[in-house]
Amino acid sequence: MIEIHLYGSLKKKINPNASFAEDTVLHIPYIENEQLFQLLDRLNIKLDECGELFCNGKVSMATTLIPKGARIGLFSTGMHLLCGGQHLKGHGFITKKPTKKSEYF
């Protein structure tokens, strides 16, 4: 078996009633020599719907082989988790530092 944790809008793709506040975890059979992109196909998730892909806590490529007993994390497009917001700052989405508490929200 492998354990799959879904985040963001991918939760709703698998379960339309899923809450964004609750964990969405799947346990599915392991397939020898399966790569992440093949797992996505099994779940009816398109690669372009995914942002970050993790295998056993490491950022992974779509061609990563999934080991037996793996823990997979699938994040939807638009969820930039690795850089603490630096990705958004670097692309100009965040253009100024908040000066008042009200500007944080």
N, C-alpha and C positions, 0 to 999 in steps of 0.2 A: 504494500500500500504506500501511497504518497499522500502528503498533507498539503493542501492548497489553501492559502489565505488570500482572499480577494479584498481589494480596497477601492474606494471611490465608486465611480459609476459601474464598475465591473460587478459589484454586488447585485445591482438591480438587473443586470443582464442575466445572471444565473437565477436570481430569485426576486421577482418584481415587488414582493412584500418586504424585502430586506430593509433593515434600518441602518442608516449611516453610523449610528451610535453603537451598534452591536457588531461583534465579530462574525464574519462569514467564512466558515472553514469547511472545506470539502475533503473527504477521504475517498480516494479512488484507486483502483488497481494499478500497480506498477507494470509497465511494459518495458522489457529489456531493450536497450539501445534507442529509446525514445528521446527526441530532442524537444526543447521547450516549444518551438513553433508547432510541433506535432501535437503536443499536449494542448496548446491553444486551439488547434483545429478540433480536437476531441471535445473541448468545452464550448465550441462554436463561438470563440472569441477571435476577432481579427487582430493581427499583429499591430496594425495602426491604431487600435483602440487602447493599446498598452503604452504606458510610459516606461517605468522601470520594471525589470524582471529580476527576481532574486531566486537563487538556488542555495539552500543551506546558509542563508545570511550573506551571500556574496552577490554583488551585481553581476548579472549574467547576460550572455548574448542569446539570441533566439536559437542558435545552433548548439547550445550547451546540452550535453548528454545528461539526462536526469538519473542520478543514482538511486538504487533501491532504498526506500525509507526516507526519501528526500522531503524537505520542507520547502515549498515553493511560495513565493510572495509575488502577487501580480497587482501592479498599481495602474490605474487608468491614466490615459493621456492627460497632461496638465498637472499632474501631481509631481512636483519636483522636490524630492525629499533629501537628496544627498548633500545639497550645498547650503542649507540653512537660509535660503532666499537669495543667495548670491547669483543663481541662475537668472532670476527675475531682474535683479539689479543690473546684471551684465547685459541684458537685452533691452534695458530702458523701460521696463514696465514699472519699476519703482524709480522715480526720478528725484525724490527729495527725502531727507530725513525728517520724520515728524518732529515738530517743535512743541506741540501741545498733546496732552493725554488723549483728547478727543480725536486726534488725527490717526491714532493707532487702530481705530475701528471703522 
